[in-house]
Amino acid sequence: MDAIRSISDSFSRAAQTYDQYAEVQSYAAHVCGQKMHDMLPKLPAGPVLEIGCGTGFLTQQLVEHCIGRQIIAADVSPDMLTICKSRIDGSFRHGHSVSFELLDAQCLAVEPRFALIAASFSFQWFANLTETLDRLMHALLPGGGMIFSFPTCESFSEWRSVCEKSGHEFSGNTLPDVTSLRAYAAMNGYEFKSYEMDYVLRYDSPLDFFKALRHSGATTKFASAEPGSANQLFSVVRAWERDSEASAQVTYRILFGSMSVGGVIAADTARDSGALRDVGAFRDSGNLFCSEDKVC
């Protein structure tokens, strides 16, 4: 629970600046929305759950495309949920069918009830991805599916290189491994389709990159209160500046994927449709979604 509280607090602190700095998150949600659009006709009737809705990048597309379905937008940050609700209320003035729930997906009740579960840039925050995937997959109705995106463990090659050259431990968070995800799907008999792409961001300086992480809610080991963490940050920044002549290029390796018990899988619609070229009142639900074996 301390880890979840820390993540919640970090994103709540960044809620007001998130949209300004979350370029890659916005793009990933855009592509997920296009994949979801092609997936919807194959899904059974039933509600939609979005995990880690943030400020509503993907939520807005769910409302636009999931007409007639109840949508539950969930996040661990109450401040993010407030902004998400404001975004949806402002964009759909004639009403919508979205409820906003304070929810940790890691304690989702295992009960088949959702036709679709969507999660864009959320998987990397799960302490145990496979256990959480078990809960999410078992929460799908027969014929339902899940769609997601996340930065893989091959992200941040430039940052890793600087740390290696300068003798510093890589200070980024652990990111999901695609090979392990494929093995999980195969072991459980799930149908899994995915593709990966690089998304490159450029900053005026390495320090600007770390500031952008902080303003978008992401934390690193530099954020800890351990003695020397700030000194390590500036040491890495100086090494990166020497290595790249002050500016910084940062590469996200993004996986876009779909998973189902069988048959309901979107094709590589983002690639096929040209999406890769087109970059362009909150309530606390208490234990409504929590299973008996989890403390939420």
C-alpha positions as CSV (number, residue, x, y, z in Angstrom):
1,M,0.0,0.0,0.0
2,D,2.9,2.4,0.6
3,A,4.0,2.0,-3.0
4,I,0.5,2.7,-4.3
5,R,0.2,5.7,-2.0
6,S,3.5,7.0,-3.3
7,I,2.4,6.7,-6.9
8,S,-0.9,8.3,-6.1
9,D,0.7,11.2,-4.4
10,S,3.2,11.7,-7.2
11,F,0.5,11.9,-9.9
12,S,-1.7,14.1,-7.7
13,R,1.2,16.5,-7.4
14,A,1.6,16.5,-11.1
15,A,-2.1,16.7,-12.0
16,Q,-2.0,20.4,-13.0
17,T,1.1,20.1,-15.2
18,Y,0.5,16.6,-16.6
19,D,-1.1,17.5,-19.9
20,Q,1.7,20.0,-20.7
21,Y,4.4,17.3,-20.3
22,A,2.7,14.1,-21.2
23,E,3.4,14.1,-25.0
24,V,4.2,10.4,-25.3
25,Q,1.3,9.4,-23.1
26,S,-1.1,11.4,-25.3
27,Y,0.2,9.8,-28.4
28,A,0.0,6.3,-26.9
29,A,-3.6,6.9,-26.0
30,H,-4.4,8.1,-29.5
31,V,-3.1,4.9,-31.0
32,C,-4.9,2.8,-28.4
33,G,-8.1,4.6,-29.3
34,Q,-7.7,3.7,-33.0
35,K,-7.1,0.0,-32.2
36,M,-10.0,0.0,-29.8
37,H,-12.3,1.4,-32.5
38,D,-11.8,-1.6,-34.7
39,M,-12.1,-4.0,-31.8
40,L,-15.5,-2.8,-30.5
41,P,-17.8,-4.5,-33.1
42,K,-16.4,-7.9,-32.0
43,L,-17.0,-7.4,-28.3
44,P,-20.0,-8.6,-26.3
45,A,-22.5,-6.2,-24.7
46,G,-21.2,-4.9,-21.4
47,P,-19.4,-2.1,-19.7
48,V,-15.9,-0.8,-20.3
49,L,-13.2,-0.3,-17.6
50,E,-10.2,2.0,-18.1
51,I,-7.3,1.4,-15.8
52,G,-5.1,4.5,-15.1
53,C,-7.3,7.0,-16.8
54,G,-5.1,10.0,-15.8
55,T,-6.4,13.2,-17.1
56,G,-8.6,11.6,-19.7
57,F,-6.6,11.2,-23.0
58,L,-8.0,7.7,-23.7
59,T,-11.2,8.3,-21.7
60,Q,-12.3,10.9,-24.2
61,Q,-12.0,8.4,-27.1
62,L,-13.8,5.7,-25.1
63,V,-16.8,8.1,-24.7
64,E,-16.7,9.0,-28.4
65,H,-16.6,5.4,-29.6
66,C,-18.3,3.3,-26.9
67,I,-21.7,4.7,-27.4
68,G,-24.4,2.9,-25.4
69,R,-21.9,1.3,-23.0
70,Q,-21.3,2.2,-19.4
71,I,-17.7,3.4,-19.0
72,I,-15.7,3.3,-15.7
73,A,-12.7,5.5,-15.7
74,A,-10.4,4.5,-12.8
75,D,-7.2,5.8,-11.3
76,V,-5.2,5.7,-8.1
77,S,-4.9,9.5,-8.0
78,P,-8.0,11.5,-6.9
79,D,-6.6,14.7,-8.4
80,M,-6.2,13.0,-11.8
81,L,-9.7,11.8,-11.6
82,T,-11.0,15.3,-10.9
83,I,-9.3,16.6,-14.0
84,C,-10.5,13.6,-16.1
85,K,-14.1,14.3,-15.0
86,S,-13.8,17.9,-15.9
87,R,-12.4,17.1,-19.3
88,I,-15.2,14.7,-20.1
89,D,-17.9,16.9,-18.7
90,G,-16.6,19.8,-20.8
91,S,-16.3,17.8,-24.0
92,F,-19.6,16.0,-23.8
93,R,-22.1,18.7,-22.6
94,H,-25.1,16.7,-23.6
95,G,-24.3,13.9,-21.2
96,H,-22.2,10.8,-21.0
97,S,-22.2,7.4,-19.3
98,V,-18.9,7.6,-17.5
99,S,-18.4,7.1,-13.8
100,F,-15.1,7.9,-12.1
101,E,-13.6,5.5,-9.6
102,L,-10.7,5.6,-7.2
103,L,-9.3,2.1,-7.9
104,D,-6.1,0.2,-7.8
105,A,-6.2,-2.5,-10.5
106,Q,-4.0,-4.7,-8.4
107,C,-7.0,-5.3,-6.1
108,L,-9.7,-5.6,-8.7
109,A,-12.3,-8.2,-7.8
110,V,-12.1,-11.3,-10.0
111,E,-15.6,-11.3,-11.4
112,P,-16.4,-11.4,-15.1
113,R,-18.2,-8.1,-15.8
114,F,-16.4,-6.1,-18.5
115,A,-16.6,-6.3,-22.2
116,L,-13.4,-4.3,-22.6
117,I,-10.6,-3.2,-20.4
118,A,-8.3,-0.5,-21.6
119,A,-5.0,0.6,-20.1
120,S,-2.7,3.1,-21.8
121,F,0.7,3.7,-20.0
122,S,-0.4,1.9,-16.8
123,F,1.1,-1.5,-16.8
124,Q,4.6,-0.2,-15.8
125,W,3.2,0.9,-12.4
126,F,2.0,-2.5,-11.3
127,A,4.2,-4.1,-8.6
128,N,3.4,-7.6,-10.0
129,L,2.3,-7.4,-13.6
130,T,1.3,-11.1,-14.1
131,E,-0.8,-11.1,-10.9
132,T,-2.6,-8.0,-12.0
133,L,-3.1,-9.4,-15.5
134,D,-4.7,-12.5,-14.0
135,R,-7.2,-10.2,-12.3
136,L,-7.9,-8.1,-15.4
137,M,-8.3,-11.1,-17.7
138,H,-10.7,-12.9,-15.2
139,A,-12.7,-9.7,-15.0
140,L,-13.6,-9.9,-18.7
141,L,-16.9,-11.2,-19.9
142,P,-16.8,-14.2,-22.3
143,G,-15.7,-12.8,-25.7
144,G,-14.3,-9.7,-24.0
145,G,-10.9,-8.3,-24.7
146,M,-8.2,-6.0,-23.3
147,I,-6.2,-3.3,-25.1
148,F,-3.1,-1.6,-23.8
149,S,0.1,0.3,-24.3
150,F,3.2,0.7,-22.2
151,P,6.9,1.7,-22.4
152,T,9.0,-1.5,-22.5
153,C,12.2,-2.3,-20.8
154,E,14.0,-1.3,-24.0
155,S,13.1,2.4,-23.4
156,F,15.6,5.1,-22.4
157,S,18.6,3.7,-24.3
158,E,20.3,7.1,-24.1
159,W,19.8,7.4,-20.4
160,R,21.1,3.8,-19.8
161,S,24.1,4.5,-22.0
162,V,25.1,7.6,-20.0
163,C,24.7,5.7,-16.7
164,E,26.9,2.9,-18.0
165,K,29.6,5.1,-19.4
166,S,29.7,7.3,-16.2
167,G,29.7,4.3,-13.8
168,H,26.3,5.1,-12.3
169,E,23.5,2.7,-11.6
170,F,20.6,3.2,-14.0
171,S,18.1,5.2,-12.0
172,G,14.9,4.6,-14.0
173,N,12.1,2.4,-12.8
174,T,11.8,-1.2,-13.9
175,L,9.7,-1.5,-17.0
176,P,7.7,-4.5,-18.4
177,D,9.6,-7.1,-20.5
178,V,7.8,-8.0,-23.7
179,T,9.2,-11.5,-23.7
180,S,7.7,-12.2,-20.3
181,L,4.3,-10.9,-21.4
182,R,4.3,-13.1,-24.4
183,A,5.2,-16.1,-22.2
184,Y,2.4,-15.2,-19.8
185,A,-0.1,-15.1,-22.7
186,A,1.1,-18.4,-24.1
187,M,1.1,-20.2,-20.7
188,N,-2.5,-19.1,-20.1
189,G,-3.8,-19.8,-23.6
190,Y,-4.6,-16.1,-24.3
191,E,-4.6,-14.7,-27.8
192,F,-2.0,-11.9,-27.8
193,K,-1.1,-9.5,-30.6
194,S,1.3,-6.7,-30.4
195,Y,3.7,-4.4,-32.2
196,E,6.4,-2.0,-31.0
197,M,7.6,1.3,-32.1
198,D,10.1,3.9,-31.0
199,Y,8.9,7.4,-30.0
200,V,11.7,9.9,-29.7
201,L,11.5,13.1,-27.7
202,R,14.2,15.9,-27.7
203,Y,14.9,18.2,-24.8
204,D,17.1,21.3,-24.5
205,S,19.0,19.6,-21.7
206,P,19.0,16.4,-19.8
207,L,17.8,18.3,-16.7
208,D,14.7,19.3,-18.8
209,F,14.0,15.7,-19.4
210,F,14.0,14.9,-15.7
211,K,11.9,17.9,-15.0
212,A,9.4,16.6,-17.6
213,L,9.3,13.2,-15.9
214,R,8.5,14.9,-12.6
215,H,5.8,17.2,-14.0
216,S,4.1,14.2,-15.7
217,G,4.0,12.3,-12.4
218,A,6.7,9.8,-13.2
219,T,9.2,9.1,-10.4
220,T,12.8,7.8,-10.5
221,K,15.2,6.6,-7.9
222,F,16.4,10.2,-7.8
223,A,13.1,11.1,-6.1
224,S,14.0,9.1,-3.0
225,A,15.0,10.8,0.2
226,E,18.2,8.6,0.4
227,P,21.4,10.6,1.1
228,G,23.2,11.4,-2.2
229,S,20.2,11.0,-4.5
230,A,20.3,14.6,-5.6
231,N,24.1,14.5,-6.1
232,Q,23.7,11.4,-8.2
233,L,21.1,13.2,-10.4
234,F,23.3,16.1,-11.1
235,S,26.3,13.8,-11.7
236,V,24.2,11.9,-14.4
237,V,23.0,15.2,-15.9
238,R,26.6,16.5,-16.2
239,A,27.7,13.2,-17.8
240,W,24.8,13.3,-20.2
241,E,25.6,16.9,-21.1
242,R,29.2,16.0,-21.9
243,D,28.0,13.0,-24.0
244,S,25.4,14.9,-26.0
245,E,26.6,18.4,-26.2
246,A,24.1,19.7,-23.6
247,S,20.8,18.6,-25.4
248,A,19.1,15.3,-24.7
249,Q,17.4,12.8,-26.9
250,V,15.1,10.2,-25.2
251,T,13.7,7.2,-26.9
252,Y,10.6,5.4,-25.6
253,R,10.0,1.9,-26.9
254,I,6.3,1.5,-26.9
255,L,4.3,-1.7,-27.1
256,F,0.7,-1.6,-28.3
257,G,-1.1,-4.8,-27.6
258,S,-4.4,-6.7,-27.4
259,M,-5.2,-9.8,-25.3
260,S,-8.3,-12.0,-25.1
261,V,-9.3,-15.5,-24.1
262,G,-9.8,-16.1,-27.8
263,G,-10.9,-14.5,-31.0
264,V,-11.5,-10.9,-30.1
265,I,-8.2,-9.3,-31.2
266,A,-7.8,-6.1,-33.1
267,A,-5.5,-6.2,-36.1
268,D,-2.5,-3.9,-36.2
269,T,-4.9,-1.1,-37.0
270,A,-2.6,1.7,-36.0
271,R,-0.1,0.5,-38.6
272,D,-2.7,-0.4,-41.2
273,S,-4.7,2.8,-40.9
274,G,-1.7,5.2,-40.8
275,A,-2.2,6.2,-37.1
276,L,1.6,6.2,-36.7
277,R,1.7,9.0,-39.1
278,D,-1.1,10.9,-37.4
279,V,0.7,12.0,-34.3
280,G,-1.1,14.5,-33.4
281,A,-18.1,14.6,-10.0
282,F,-15.4,12.3,-8.6
283,R,-16.5,9.7,-6.0
284,D,-14.4,7.3,-3.8
285,S,-16.0,3.8,-4.4
286,G,-14.5,2.3,-1.3
287,N,-14.4,-1.5,-1.7
288,L,-16.8,-1.6,-4.6
289,F,-14.2,-3.2,-6.9
290,C,-12.0,-4.9,-4.3
291,S,-11.8,-8.6,-3.7
292,E,-12.0,-10.1,-0.3
293,D,-8.3,-11.2,-0.3
294,K,-7.0,-7.7,-1.0
295,V,-6.9,-4.7,1.3
296,C,-7.7,-1.6,-0.8
